[in-house]
């Protein structure tokens, strides 16, 4: 199975939750995770997609650690099972967030 199959499955599953899986690209930051996934109820996860059994490169791992140090979720997935687990986690996290929204912010 190729990485693009994993990435397409992720995009499809996030969409089914009512979320959005933005494709991330940057000429200045080659090691950004593949997708920025926004789930209902304020859950944001940066996701690096890999072919089964593959791991992030050293540079990708560094970039994911930077994201985590800022308090965000950053993970890699290499299978449909891993994506299904991520979706369940994000939806549960979203349920936990309901009622805890930041109040008083104005756009």
DSSP file (Angstrom, degrees, kcal/mol; ACC not computed):
  #  RESIDUE AA STRUCTURE BP1 BP2  ACC     N-H-->O    O-->H-N    N-H-->O    O-->H-N    TCO  KAPPA ALPHA  PHI   PSI    X-CA   Y-CA   Z-CA
    1    1 A X              0   0    0      0, 0.0    51,-0.4     0, 0.0     2,-0.2   0.000 360.0 360.0 360.0 137.9    0.0    0.0    0.0
    2    2 A X    >>  -     0   0    0     49,-0.1     4,-1.5     1,-0.1     3,-0.7  -0.497 360.0-112.5 -92.5 160.9    1.3    3.4   -0.9
    3    3 A X  H 3> S+     0   0    0      1,-0.2     4,-2.7     2,-0.2     5,-0.2   0.871 115.4  59.5 -57.9 -39.0    1.4    6.6    1.2
    4    4 A X  H 3> S+     0   0    0      1,-0.2     4,-2.3     2,-0.2    -1,-0.2   0.825 101.6  54.4 -64.1 -29.9   -1.1    8.3   -1.0
    5    5 A X  H <> S+     0   0    0     -3,-0.7     4,-2.0     2,-0.2    -1,-0.2   0.911 110.1  46.8 -67.0 -42.5   -3.6    5.5   -0.2
    6    6 A X  H  X S+     0   0    0     -4,-1.5     4,-2.3     2,-0.2    -2,-0.2   0.928 113.1  49.2 -62.4 -45.6   -3.1    6.2    3.5
    7    7 A X  H  X S+     0   0    0     -4,-2.7     4,-2.5     1,-0.2    -2,-0.2   0.894 110.6  49.4 -64.0 -40.9   -3.4    9.9    3.0
    8    8 A X  H  X S+     0   0    0     -4,-2.3     4,-2.4     2,-0.2    -1,-0.2   0.889 110.0  51.3 -66.5 -38.7   -6.6    9.6    1.0
    9    9 A X  H  X S+     0   0    0     -4,-2.0     4,-2.6     2,-0.2     5,-0.2   0.914 110.2  50.1 -63.1 -42.6   -8.2    7.3    3.6
   10   10 A X  H  X S+     0   0    0     -4,-2.3     4,-2.6     2,-0.2     5,-0.3   0.947 110.7  48.9 -59.4 -49.2   -7.3    9.9    6.3
   11   11 A X  H  X S+     0   0    0     -4,-2.5     4,-2.1     1,-0.2    -2,-0.2   0.914 113.2  47.6 -57.7 -45.1   -8.9   12.7    4.3
   12   12 A X  H  X S+     0   0    0     -4,-2.4     4,-1.9     2,-0.2    -1,-0.2   0.920 113.0  47.2 -62.8 -46.0  -12.1   10.6    3.7
   13   13 A X  H  X S+     0   0    0     -4,-2.6     4,-0.9     2,-0.2    -2,-0.2   0.884 111.7  50.0 -67.8 -39.0  -12.4    9.6    7.4
   14   14 A X  H ><>S+     0   0    0     -4,-2.6     5,-2.0    -5,-0.2     3,-0.9   0.925 109.9  51.7 -63.7 -43.2  -11.9   13.2    8.7
   15   15 A X  H ><5S+     0   0    0     -4,-2.1     3,-1.6    -5,-0.3    -2,-0.2   0.881 102.8  59.4 -60.4 -38.6  -14.5   14.5    6.2
   16   16 A X  H 3<5S+     0   0    0     -4,-1.9    -1,-0.3     1,-0.3    -2,-0.2   0.771 101.6  54.8 -62.2 -25.7  -16.9   11.8    7.5
   17   17 A X  T <<5S-     0   0    0     -4,-0.9    -1,-0.3    -3,-0.9    23,-0.2   0.586 124.8-103.5 -80.8  -9.5  -16.6   13.3   11.0
   18   18 A X  T < 5S+     0   0    0     -3,-1.6    -3,-0.2    -4,-0.4    -2,-0.1   0.486  86.0 120.7  95.2   6.1  -17.6   16.8    9.6
   19   19 A X      < -     0   0    0     -5,-2.0     2,-0.4    -6,-0.2    -1,-0.3  -0.215  59.3-121.7 -94.3-174.6  -14.0   17.9    9.8
   20   20 A X  E     -A   38   0A   0     18,-2.3    18,-3.2    -3,-0.1     2,-0.6  -0.993   7.8-159.0-132.1 136.6  -11.4   19.1    7.3
   21   21 A X  E     -A   37   0A   0     -2,-0.4    16,-0.2    16,-0.2     2,-0.2  -0.808  19.6-159.9-116.9  88.4   -8.0   17.7    6.4
   22   22 A X  E     -A   36   0A   0     14,-2.2    14,-2.4    -2,-0.6     2,-0.4  -0.452  17.1-125.2 -69.8 135.8   -6.0   20.5    4.8
   23   23 A X  E     -A   35   0A   0     12,-0.2     2,-0.5    -2,-0.2    12,-0.2  -0.676  27.9-146.5 -77.1 132.1   -3.1   19.5    2.7
   24   24 A X        +     0   0    0     10,-2.8     2,-0.3    -2,-0.4    -1,-0.0  -0.892  27.4 158.6-109.5 129.5    0.0   21.3    4.0
   25   25 A X        +     0   0    0     -2,-0.5     2,-0.3     6,-0.0     5,-0.1  -0.992   7.2 171.8-142.2 147.6    2.9   22.5    1.8
   26   26 A X        -     0   0    0     -2,-0.3     3,-0.4     3,-0.2     6,-0.2  -0.891  27.6-151.2-156.3 123.7    5.5   25.1    2.3
   27   27 A X  S    S+     0   0    0     -2,-0.3     3,-0.2     1,-0.2    -1,-0.1   0.797 103.6  47.6 -64.0 -25.8    8.6   25.9    0.2
   28   28 A X  S    S+     0   0    0      1,-0.2     2,-0.4    -3,-0.1    -1,-0.2   0.680 115.1  43.8 -89.1 -18.6   10.4   27.1    3.3
   29   29 A X    >   +     0   0    0     -3,-0.4     3,-1.3     1,-0.1    -1,-0.2  -0.773  60.8 174.3-130.8  86.4    9.5   24.1    5.5
   30   30 A X  T 3  S+     0   0    0     -2,-0.4    -1,-0.1     1,-0.2    30,-0.1   0.750  75.0  58.6 -64.4 -25.6   10.0   20.8    3.7
   31   31 A X  T 3  S+     0   0    0     28,-0.1    -1,-0.2    -6,-0.0    33,-0.1   0.214  71.0 133.7 -97.1  15.9    9.3   18.6    6.7
   32   32 A X    <   -     0   0    0     -3,-1.3    -6,-0.1    -6,-0.2    -8,-0.1  -0.313  67.7 -95.6 -60.7 147.7    5.8   19.9    7.6
   33   33 A X        -     0   0    0      1,-0.1    15,-0.3    15,-0.1    -9,-0.1  -0.262  34.0-116.6 -58.5 155.7    3.3   17.1    8.3
   34   34 A X  S    S+     0   0    0     13,-0.3   -10,-2.8     1,-0.1     2,-0.4   0.866  89.6  26.9 -64.9 -39.3    1.1   16.1    5.3
   35   35 A X  E     -AB  23  47A   0     12,-2.6    12,-3.2   -12,-0.2     2,-0.6  -0.957  55.0-152.1-134.0 144.7   -2.2   17.2    6.8
   36   36 A X  E     -AB  22  46A   0    -14,-2.4   -14,-2.2    -2,-0.4     2,-0.6  -0.960  28.8-158.8-109.4 109.0   -3.7   19.6    9.3
   37   37 A X  E     -AB  21  45A   0      8,-3.2     8,-2.5    -2,-0.6     2,-0.6  -0.814   9.2-167.1-100.7 119.8   -6.9   17.9   10.5
   38   38 A X  E     -AB  20  44A   0    -18,-3.2   -18,-2.3    -2,-0.6     6,-0.2  -0.923  11.7-171.3-105.9 117.2   -9.6   20.1   12.1
   39   39 A X  E >>  - B   0  43A   0      4,-3.5     4,-0.9    -2,-0.6     3,-0.6  -0.634  34.4 -80.2-103.0 162.2  -12.2   18.0   13.8
   40   40 A X  T 34 S+     0   0    0     -2,-0.2     3,-0.4     1,-0.2    -1,-0.2  -0.205 110.3  31.4 -56.8 153.4  -15.5   19.2   15.3
   41   41 A X  T 34 S-     0   0    0      1,-0.2    -1,-0.2    -3,-0.1    56,-0.1   0.794 132.6 -60.6  66.4  33.3  -15.4   20.9   18.7
   42   42 A X  T <4 S+     0   0    0     -3,-0.6     2,-0.6     1,-0.2    -1,-0.2   0.725  85.7 147.0  79.2  24.4  -12.0   22.4   18.4
   43   43 A X  E  <  -B   39   0A   0     -4,-0.9    -4,-3.5    -3,-0.4     2,-0.4  -0.850  21.3-176.8 -99.3 126.3   -9.7   19.5   18.0
   44   44 A X  E     +B   38   0A   0     -2,-0.6    29,-0.8    -6,-0.2     2,-0.4  -0.981   3.8 175.5-123.3 128.6   -6.7   20.1   15.7
   45   45 A X  E     -Bc  37  73A   0     -8,-2.5    -8,-3.2    -2,-0.4     2,-0.5  -0.994  22.6-145.2-136.0 128.5   -4.1   17.4   14.8
   46   46 A X  E     -Bc  36  74A   0     27,-2.6    29,-2.6    -2,-0.4     2,-0.5  -0.815  26.5-163.1 -89.1 129.6   -1.2   17.6   12.5
   47   47 A X  E     -Bc  35  75A   0    -12,-3.2   -12,-2.6    -2,-0.5     2,-0.5  -0.961  18.2-162.1-127.3 126.4   -0.7   14.3   10.7
   48   48 A X  E     - c   0  76A   0     27,-2.6    29,-2.3    -2,-0.5     2,-0.4  -0.919  20.2-148.4 -99.7 123.8    2.2   12.8    8.8
   49   49 A X  E     + c   0  77A   0     -2,-0.5     2,-0.3    27,-0.2    29,-0.2  -0.777  19.6 178.1 -96.7 137.6    1.1    9.9    6.5
   50   50 A X        -     0   0    0     27,-2.6     3,-0.1    -2,-0.4     2,-0.1  -0.948  34.5-102.1-134.0 153.5    3.5    7.1    5.8
   51   51 A X    >   -     0   0    0     -2,-0.3     3,-2.5     1,-0.2   -49,-0.1  -0.396  68.1 -68.5 -65.3 154.0    3.4    3.8    3.9
   52   52 A X  T 3  S+     0   0    0    -51,-0.4    -1,-0.2     1,-0.3    27,-0.1  -0.182 123.1  10.1 -50.9 131.0    2.9    0.8    6.1
   53   53 A X  T 3  S+     0   0    0      1,-0.3    -1,-0.3    -3,-0.1     2,-0.2   0.321 100.1 121.3  83.0  -8.3    6.0    0.2    8.3
   54   54 A X    <   -     0   0    0     -3,-2.5    -1,-0.3    24,-0.1     2,-0.3  -0.582  47.1-153.2 -88.4 152.5    7.7    3.5    7.4
   55   55 A X        -     0   0    0     -2,-0.2    -4,-0.1    -3,-0.1     6,-0.0  -0.811  29.7 -86.9-118.9 159.9    8.6    6.1   10.0
   56   56 A X        -     0   0    0     -2,-0.3    -1,-0.1     1,-0.1    -6,-0.0  -0.307  49.3-106.9 -61.2 150.5    9.0    9.9    9.7
   57   57 A X     >  -     0   0    0      1,-0.1     4,-2.6   -26,-0.0     5,-0.2  -0.241  34.3-100.9 -69.0 168.0   12.4   11.1    8.6
   58   58 A X  H  > S+     0   0    0      1,-0.2     4,-2.1     2,-0.2     5,-0.1   0.915 125.7  48.8 -57.9 -43.9   14.7   12.8   11.2
   59   59 A X  H  > S+     0   0    0      1,-0.2     4,-2.2     2,-0.2    -1,-0.2   0.890 110.7  50.3 -65.4 -39.6   13.7   16.2    9.9
   60   60 A X  H  > S+     0   0    0      2,-0.2     4,-2.5     1,-0.2    -2,-0.2   0.899 109.2  51.8 -64.4 -40.3   10.0   15.3   10.0
   61   61 A X  H  X S+     0   0    0     -4,-2.6     4,-2.2     2,-0.2    -2,-0.2   0.897 109.1  50.5 -62.8 -40.6   10.4   14.1   13.6
   62   62 A X  H  X S+     0   0    0     -4,-2.1     4,-1.9     2,-0.2    -2,-0.2   0.928 111.3  48.0 -62.0 -45.5   12.0   17.4   14.6
   63   63 A X  H  X S+     0   0    0     -4,-2.2     4,-1.9     1,-0.2    -2,-0.2   0.899 111.1  50.5 -64.3 -40.8    9.2   19.4   13.0
   64   64 A X  H  X S+     0   0    0     -4,-2.5     4,-2.3     1,-0.2    -1,-0.2   0.880 108.5  52.8 -65.4 -37.0    6.6   17.3   14.7
   65   65 A X  H  X S+     0   0    0     -4,-2.2     4,-2.5     2,-0.2    -1,-0.2   0.879 106.0  53.8 -65.0 -37.1    8.4   17.8   18.1
   66   66 A X  H  X S+     0   0    0     -4,-1.9     4,-1.0     2,-0.2    -2,-0.2   0.921 109.3  48.5 -60.2 -43.8    8.3   21.6   17.5
   67   67 A X  H ><>S+     0   0    0     -4,-1.9     5,-1.7     1,-0.2     3,-0.7   0.924 112.0  48.6 -62.4 -44.8    4.5   21.4   17.0
   68   68 A X  H ><5S+     0   0    0     -4,-2.3     3,-2.1     1,-0.2    -1,-0.2   0.877 104.5  59.2 -63.6 -38.5    4.1   19.3   20.1
   69   69 A X  H 3<5S+     0   0    0     -4,-2.5    -1,-0.2     1,-0.3    -2,-0.2   0.768 100.9  56.8 -62.8 -24.7    6.3   21.7   22.2
   70   70 A X  T <<5S-     0   0    0     -4,-1.0    -1,-0.3    -3,-0.7    -2,-0.2   0.399 127.3-101.7 -85.6   2.3    3.7   24.4   21.2
   71   71 A X  T < 5S+     0   0    0     -3,-2.1     2,-0.2     1,-0.3    -3,-0.2   0.607  81.6 123.7  92.1  12.6    1.0   22.3   22.8
   72   72 A X      < -     0   0    0     -5,-1.7     2,-0.4     1,-0.0    -1,-0.3  -0.638  64.6-105.6-103.4 163.1   -0.5   20.8   19.6
   73   73 A X  E     +c   45   0A   0    -29,-0.8   -27,-2.6    -2,-0.2     2,-0.4  -0.727  37.8 173.8 -86.6 134.2   -1.1   17.2   18.6
   74   74 A X  E     +c   46   0A   0     -2,-0.4     2,-0.3   -29,-0.2   -27,-0.2  -0.958  10.3 156.9-142.2 122.1    1.3   15.9   15.9
   75   75 A X  E     -c   47   0A   0    -29,-2.6   -27,-2.6    -2,-0.4     2,-0.4  -0.879  31.7-133.6-137.3 166.1    1.2   12.2   14.9
   76   76 A X  E     -c   48   0A   0     -2,-0.3     2,-0.4   -29,-0.2   -27,-0.2  -0.964  17.0-162.5-121.6 149.3    2.1    9.9   12.1
   77   77 A X  E     +c   49   0A   0    -29,-2.3   -27,-2.6    -2,-0.4     3,-0.1  -0.972  17.8 172.6-128.4 143.2   -0.1    7.2   10.7
   78   78 A X        +     0   0    0     -2,-0.4     2,-0.3   -29,-0.2   -24,-0.1   0.183  65.6  35.4-133.7  16.2    0.9    4.2    8.5
   79   79 A X  S  > S-     0   0    0    -27,-0.1     4,-1.7     1,-0.1     5,-0.1  -0.988  78.2-109.6-160.5 163.7   -2.3    2.2    8.4
   80   80 A X  H  > S+     0   0    0     -2,-0.3     4,-2.8     2,-0.2     5,-0.2   0.867 119.0  56.9 -64.5 -36.0   -6.1    2.3    8.2
   81   81 A X  H  > S+     0   0    0      1,-0.2     4,-2.3     2,-0.2    -1,-0.2   0.923 105.9  49.2 -61.4 -44.5   -6.1    1.0   11.8
   82   82 A X  H  > S+     0   0    0      1,-0.2     4,-2.3     2,-0.2    -1,-0.2   0.888 112.3  48.7 -62.9 -38.8   -4.0    3.9   13.0
   83   83 A X  H  X S+     0   0    0     -4,-1.7     4,-2.7     2,-0.2    -2,-0.2   0.922 109.4  51.6 -67.5 -43.9   -6.3    6.3   11.3
   84   84 A X  H  X S+     0   0    0     -4,-2.8     4,-2.2     1,-0.2    -2,-0.2   0.899 110.9  48.8 -59.6 -40.3   -9.4    4.7   12.7
   85   85 A X  H  X S+     0   0    0     -4,-2.3     4,-2.6     2,-0.2    -1,-0.2   0.929 110.6  50.8 -63.5 -45.5   -7.8    5.0   16.2
   86   86 A X  H  X S+     0   0    0     -4,-2.3     4,-2.8     1,-0.2    -2,-0.2   0.913 109.6  50.5 -58.8 -44.1   -6.9    8.7   15.6
   87   87 A X  H  X S+     0   0    0     -4,-2.7     4,-2.5     2,-0.2     5,-0.2   0.932 111.1  47.7 -61.7 -46.6  -10.5    9.4   14.5
   88   88 A X  H  X S+     0   0    0     -4,-2.2     4,-2.2     1,-0.2    -1,-0.2   0.921 113.5  48.7 -59.9 -43.5  -11.9    7.8   17.6
   89   89 A X  H  X S+     0   0    0     -4,-2.6     4,-2.8     1,-0.2    -2,-0.2   0.935 111.9  48.3 -61.2 -47.4   -9.4    9.7   19.8
   90   90 A X  H  X S+     0   0    0     -4,-2.8     4,-2.3     1,-0.2    -2,-0.2   0.893 111.6  49.2 -64.0 -40.6  -10.2   13.1   18.1
   91   91 A X  H  X S+     0   0    0     -4,-2.5     4,-1.9     2,-0.2    -1,-0.2   0.904 113.0  47.0 -66.9 -39.3  -14.0   12.6   18.4
   92   92 A X  H  X S+     0   0    0     -4,-2.2     4,-2.1    -5,-0.2    -2,-0.2   0.922 111.4  51.2 -65.7 -42.9  -13.7   11.7   22.1
   93   93 A X  H  X S+     0   0    0     -4,-2.8     4,-1.3     1,-0.2    -2,-0.2   0.892 108.8  52.7 -59.7 -39.9  -11.4   14.7   22.7
   94   94 A X  H  X S+     0   0    0     -4,-2.3     4,-1.0     1,-0.2    -1,-0.2   0.889 106.8  51.4 -63.3 -40.4  -14.0   16.9   21.0
   95   95 A X  H >< S+     0   0    0     -4,-1.9     3,-0.5     1,-0.2    -1,-0.2   0.890 108.7  52.0 -62.8 -38.6  -16.7   15.6   23.3
   96   96 A X  H 3< S+     0   0    0     -4,-2.1    -1,-0.2     1,-0.2    -2,-0.2   0.789 106.7  55.2 -66.6 -27.7  -14.5   16.4   26.3
   97   97 A X  H >< S+     0   0    0     -4,-1.3     3,-2.8    -3,-0.2    -1,-0.2   0.714  78.0 112.8 -78.7 -22.1  -14.0   20.0   24.9
   98   98 A X  T << S+     0   0    0     -4,-1.0    -3,-0.0    -3,-0.5   -56,-0.0  -0.294  87.4  14.8 -59.3 128.0  -17.7   20.8   24.7
   99   99 A X  T 3  S+     0   0    0      3,-0.0    -1,-0.3    -2,-0.0    -2,-0.1   0.327 109.3  86.2  90.3  -8.0  -18.5   23.5   27.2
  100  100 A X    <   +     0   0    0     -3,-2.8    -2,-0.2     2,-0.1     3,-0.1   0.115  57.2 138.6-109.1  20.2  -14.8   24.4   27.7
  101  101 A X        -     0   0    0      1,-0.1     2,-0.4    -4,-0.1   -59,-0.0  -0.267  64.4-100.7 -64.9 151.3  -14.6   26.8   24.8
  102  102 A X        -     0   0    0      2,-0.0     3,-0.3     1,-0.0     2,-0.3  -0.601  44.0-152.0 -71.3 128.3  -12.7   30.0   25.3
  103  103 A X        +     0   0    0     -2,-0.4     3,-0.1     1,-0.2    -1,-0.0  -0.748  64.6  31.5-104.7 151.0  -15.2   32.8   25.9
  104  104 A X  S    S+     0   0    0     -2,-0.3     2,-0.3     1,-0.3    -1,-0.2   0.445  75.1 135.0  90.2   0.2  -14.8   36.5   25.2
  105  105 A X        -     0   0    0     -3,-0.3     2,-0.4     2,-0.0    -1,-0.3  -0.644  37.9-157.7 -82.2 140.0  -12.6   36.3   22.1
  106  106 A X              0   0    0     -2,-0.3    -3,-0.0    -3,-0.1    -1,-0.0  -0.942 360.0 360.0-119.6 140.7  -13.6   38.5   19.3
  107  107 A X              0   0    0     -2,-0.4    -1,-0.1     0, 0.0    -2,-0.0   0.463 360.0 360.0 -78.3 360.0  -12.7   38.0   15.6
